Amino acid sequence: MKKTYPIRNGMSGEMALFFCSTLLLCGTLFSGCKKINSAKPSAEMEEEEVVYAVTGYKTVTGNLDDYLEFGGDVSSVSAVDVIPDMAGKISSIKVNVGDMVKKDDVIAYVDASRPGMNYKASPVKAPISGRIISFTPMLGTTVSQAMAIAKISNTDELEIKVSVPERFISRIHNNQMASVSLDAYPGVTFYATIFEVSPVLDTSTRTMDVKLRLTKKDERIKVGMYARIHLVTETVKNATVIPSSCVVTRDEKPYVFVISSDSKQASLRSVTVGMTVDNKSEIVSGLSEGEVIVIKGQSLLNDGAKINVISMQE
């Protein structure tokens, strides 16, 4: 006799058993499919190659100048204080600041008279020819023989005084040419030559006094102006010069990444770096003119890395 099972929710026991078996079989099939599909992306990822985007730079030859920069004051080569021969009061002034005078010209008179004692005014004469660059007292001012009342300077010859720090003095010597810029004339370059180097250093500031003489008279330059000195101390000619950012350090040695002729690969190459000035480096050996190197994006590269050159920088 065939057994029957109680019906629940309108389904016989045999039907329920068949339905459960079917679900189990489908679940197994789907599970197997999932494992096969999950293995496929990992295999594709292993086959993919990493390509780095970089910027290239074509090497060139040129000159590289090492230089020093200082600030100094413009002054006259010769400046003399004017001192009266007699004490008294300034009774007359014959010049103005900026006037040109010749030697023995009278620039003022001093009256030494006192109550009950009258004297003839004593002239104050210019000790040298030049320009009046200062005149301190006014009419009626009492002066003495120990007091300078004016200063006369020869403004035809001007010099610039600078103080050079001790660490740079080995690079300074006479007859060096320097370019000069002044705030009053932006974009205009003047020239001067070193003509005096102090044999001693100031022990309090550890600096050495250096004087430069302007090579050409120019009335635009005034005594007292602040000058910026650009002094070239060393020049390398016809050198392979690259931006300093191209150089990477590996194992404490300098290298550059050289781009292959097909622009698809970067090779690590050892170089010897010479002088470096203003983010430009001289390559003494290891690199030739015309080779293309990586200037941006090299920090992530290794020797033989695949690259994509997205731009070239000049």
C-alpha positions in Angstrom: 0.0 0.0 0.0 1.4 3.4 -1.0 1.9 5.8 1.9 0.6 9.3 1.8 1.8 12.3 3.8 -0.4 15.1 5.2 -1.0 18.0 2.9 0.1 21.4 4.1 -0.7 24.6 2.3 -2.0 22.6 -0.6 1.4 20.7 -1.4 1.8 16.9 -0.9 4.9 15.5 0.8 6.3 14.1 -2.4 6.0 17.4 -4.1 7.8 19.2 -1.2 10.6 16.7 -1.3 11.0 17.2 -5.1 11.0 21.0 -4.7 13.7 20.9 -2.0 15.9 18.7 -4.1 15.6 21.0 -7.0 16.6 24.0 -5.0 19.6 22.3 -3.6 20.8 21.3 -7.1 20.4 24.8 -8.5 22.3 26.3 -5.5 25.2 24.0 -6.2 25.3 24.9 -9.9 25.2 28.6 -9.2 27.9 28.3 -6.5 30.2 26.5 -9.0 29.6 29.2 -11.6 30.5 31.9 -9.1 33.9 30.3 -8.3 34.8 30.0 -12.0 33.9 33.7 -12.7 35.8 35.0 -9.6 39.0 33.4 -10.7 39.0 35.1 -14.2 39.6 38.8 -13.1 42.6 37.9 -11.0 44.3 36.2 -13.9 43.7 39.3 -16.1 45.1 41.6 -13.4 48.3 39.6 -13.3 48.7 40.1 -17.0 48.3 43.9 -16.9 51.4 46.1 -17.0 51.7 49.4 -15.0 52.5 52.3 -17.3 53.7 55.6 -15.6 52.8 59.0 -17.1 56.0 61.2 -17.2 57.2 64.5 -18.6 60.4 64.5 -20.7 63.3 67.0 -21.1 65.8 67.1 -23.9 69.3 67.8 -22.7 71.3 70.7 -24.1 74.7 72.2 -23.6 75.3 75.7 -22.4 77.1 77.9 -19.9 76.5 77.8 -16.1 77.6 80.8 -14.0 78.1 80.5 -10.2 77.6 83.9 -8.5 77.3 85.8 -5.3 74.9 88.6 -4.4 75.4 91.4 -1.9 74.0 94.7 -1.0 76.0 97.9 -0.5 75.9 101.7 -0.4 76.9 104.1 -3.1 79.5 106.6 -1.9 82.0 108.9 -3.5 85.6 107.9 -3.8 86.7 111.0 -2.0 84.7 113.0 0.6 86.1 115.7 2.8 84.7 117.4 5.9 84.8 121.3 5.9 85.9 122.7 9.3 86.0 126.5 10.0 89.3 128.2 11.0 87.6 130.2 13.8 84.8 129.6 16.3 81.8 131.8 16.2 78.4 132.1 14.6 77.5 131.5 10.9 76.9 134.9 9.5 76.6 134.1 5.8 76.1 130.9 3.7 77.2 131.1 0.1 76.3 127.7 -1.2 73.5 125.1 -1.3 73.6 121.4 -1.0 74.3 120.0 -4.5 76.4 123.0 -5.7 79.7 122.4 -7.4 82.6 124.3 -5.9 86.3 124.6 -6.6 89.1 124.5 -4.2 89.4 127.7 -2.0 85.9 128.9 -3.0 84.2 130.6 0.0 81.2 128.6 1.1 80.4 130.5 4.3 81.5 133.2 6.8 81.9 132.8 10.6 81.6 135.9 12.8 83.7 135.6 16.0 82.5 138.9 17.5 81.4 139.1 21.1 80.0 141.9 23.2 82.6 144.6 23.3 84.8 142.8 20.7 84.2 143.1 17.0 86.0 141.0 14.5 86.0 140.7 10.7 84.0 137.7 9.5 86.2 134.7 8.8 85.7 132.9 5.5 85.2 129.2 5.3 86.9 127.8 2.2 86.4 124.6 0.3 89.5 122.3 0.9 88.9 120.4 -2.4 86.9 120.8 -5.6 83.7 118.8 -5.7 80.0 118.9 -4.9 78.5 120.0 -1.6 76.7 116.9 -0.3 75.8 118.2 3.1 75.7 121.6 5.0 74.6 121.2 8.6 74.3 124.6 10.3 71.9 127.4 9.6 72.5 131.2 9.9 73.2 132.1 13.5 74.4 128.7 14.5 77.4 128.6 16.7 80.2 126.5 15.4 83.7 125.6 16.6 87.0 124.5 15.1 86.2 120.9 16.1 82.9 120.9 14.2 82.4 120.0 10.5 79.9 122.3 9.0 79.8 120.8 5.5 81.0 117.9 3.4 82.4 118.1 -0.1 82.6 115.1 -2.4 83.9 114.3 -5.8 80.8 112.7 -7.4 82.5 112.1 -10.7 83.9 108.9 -9.3 81.6 106.7 -7.3 82.2 103.5 -5.4 80.1 100.9 -3.7 81.1 99.5 -0.3 80.0 96.0 0.6 80.7 93.6 3.5 81.4 90.0 2.4 80.8 87.1 4.8 83.8 85.1 5.7 82.7 81.9 3.9 82.8 83.7 0.6 86.1 85.5 0.8 88.0 82.8 -1.1 85.9 83.7 -4.2 86.7 87.5 -4.1 89.6 89.2 -5.8 90.6 92.4 -7.4 89.4 93.3 -11.0 86.3 91.1 -10.9 83.5 92.5 -12.9 80.0 92.8 -11.3 76.6 93.9 -12.4 74.7 96.5 -10.3 71.0 97.1 -10.0 69.3 100.0 -8.2 65.8 100.2 -6.9 65.4 103.7 -8.5 65.9 102.2 -11.9 64.3 98.8 -12.2 65.4 96.7 -15.1 68.5 98.9 -15.7 71.9 97.2 -15.3 75.1 99.1 -14.3 78.6 97.7 -14.1 81.4 98.0 -11.5 84.8 96.5 -10.9 86.4 95.4 -7.6 89.4 97.6 -6.9 90.0 97.2 -3.1 89.8 94.1 -0.9 90.5 94.5 2.8 93.3 92.3 4.1 91.6 91.8 7.4 88.2 90.8 8.7 85.9 92.5 11.2 86.1 90.2 14.2 82.6 91.3 15.4 80.7 90.6 12.2 83.1 88.1 10.5 82.9 90.1 7.3 85.5 91.6 4.9 85.1 95.1 3.4 85.2 95.2 -0.4 85.0 98.3 -2.6 83.8 98.4 -6.2 84.2 101.3 -8.6 81.5 102.1 -11.2 83.0 101.7 -14.6 81.1 104.5 -16.3 80.0 107.9 -15.0 76.2 108.1 -14.9 74.4 111.1 -13.3 71.4 108.9 -12.5 73.5 107.3 -9.7 73.5 109.3 -6.5 75.6 109.0 -3.4 73.7 107.2 -0.7 71.7 104.9 -3.0 71.4 101.2 -2.1 72.9 98.9 -4.7 72.5 95.2 -5.3 75.7 93.5 -6.5 75.6 90.4 -8.7 79.1 89.0 -8.9 80.0 86.0 -11.2 82.7 84.0 -9.5 82.9 80.9 -11.7 81.8 80.0 -15.2 81.5 76.5 -16.8 81.2 76.7 -20.6 79.7 74.2 -23.1 78.5 71.9 -20.2 75.5 69.5 -20.2 73.1 71.4 -18.0 69.8 69.9 -16.8 67.2 71.0 -14.2 68.3 69.8 -10.7 64.8 68.2 -10.3 65.8 65.5 -12.9 68.4 64.0 -10.6 67.2 61.3 -8.2 69.2 59.8 -5.4 69.3 56.0 -5.0 71.7 54.4 -2.5 73.1 57.9 -1.8 74.2 58.3 -5.5 72.9 60.5 -8.2 70.9 59.1 -11.1 68.7 60.2 -14.0 66.0 58.3 -15.9 66.8 58.2 -19.6 63.8 57.7 -22.0 64.2 55.1 -24.8 64.1 56.1 -28.4 60.5 54.8 -28.7 59.5 56.7 -25.6 58.1 53.6 -23.9 60.7 52.8 -21.3 62.9 54.6 -18.8 66.3 53.4 -17.8 68.1 54.3 -14.6 71.6 55.8 -15.4 74.3 56.9 -13.0 75.7 60.4 -13.5 78.3 62.7 -12.0 77.0 66.1 -10.9 79.2 69.1 -11.0 78.2 72.7 -10.2 74.6 73.4 -9.2 73.2 77.0 -9.5 69.6 78.1 -9.3 68.1 74.7 -9.8 70.4 73.9 -12.7 73.0 71.2 -12.5 76.1 70.5 -14.6 76.4 66.8 -15.6 80.1 66.0 -15.8 79.6 62.4 -17.0 76.9 59.9 -17.8 74.8 62.0 -20.1 75.1 63.4 -23.6 73.6 66.3 -25.4 70.3 65.5 -27.1 69.3 62.6 -24.8 65.8 62.8 -23.4 65.4 62.3 -19.6 62.4 62.3 -17.2 61.9 65.6 -15.4 58.5 64.9 -13.8 57.1 61.6 -12.5 60.5 60.0 -11.9 60.0 59.5 -8.1 57.9 56.3 -8.7 60.0 54.8 -11.4 62.3 51.8 -11.3 64.9 50.8 -13.9 63.1 49.6 -17.0 59.7 50.9 -16.0 57.1 51.3 -18.8 56.2 54.9 -19.4 53.9 57.2 -21.3 55.5 60.6 -22.2 52.6 63.0 -21.9 54.6 66.2 -22.6 58.0 67.6 -23.2 59.5 70.5 -21.2 62.0 72.9 -22.5 
